[in-house]
């Protein structure tokens, strides 16, 4: 269970050099129960890709809790 992505940053310093691409990988040890994306305020369930300045992704994890002693 894995999420991969790219965030492109153009700040005052990085913009001078064409911006900064930051790639990421997030790995989970539990399967999520739901997922989707949003783009410009619109939530799109069950979609696994999006792009744009006002976009992102979400997952919902199981409601299980483990007690650690």
N, C-alpha and C positions, 0 to 999 in steps of 0.2 A: 504494500500500500504506500504509494509514493506520489508526491506532488513536485513537479519541476516548473521552473519559470524564469523569467527575465524581467528585471526592472532597469529601465534606462534613466539615468540621472543627468540633468543638465543644471548644475549649480553655477555660482559665479566663477569658481576656479575651474571646474571640470568642463564647462562650456567652451572655454578657450581652446581646449584640446579635442573638441568634438563630442564631449559627453563621456559618461562612464557606464558601461554595460555591466550589470551585476547579475550573475546567474545563480540560482539556488536549487537545492534538492531538499525536500522534507520527507523523512521516512517515518511511518507509523507502525506500531506493532499490533494494532487493532484495526479491523475494517470499519470504515465509517458507514453510517446508516443512510445518509443522504448527502448530496453535493449539488453545486451549481455555480453560477457566475452572476455578476452584476455588471452592467454597462450603462453609464449615464442615468443611474437611478432605477433602471429596469432590472428586476431579478429574473433570471432564466434558469429554471430548475433542470437538473440532469444534463446540463451542457458542461463540457470540460475544457473549453477554450474561449478566450476573449482577448481583446486588445484595446488600447486607447488610454487616454489620460485619466478617465474616471471609471476605471474598471477593476475588477478583482474576482477572487474566487472564495467560496466558503465550503466547509464540510461540517457535518453533524456527526459527532461521535456517539457511541452507545451510552446509555444512561447507567451503565454498570459501575459499581464502586467496589473496590477491594479494600479490605481492612488489613493494614500492615501492623504486625505486633512485634 
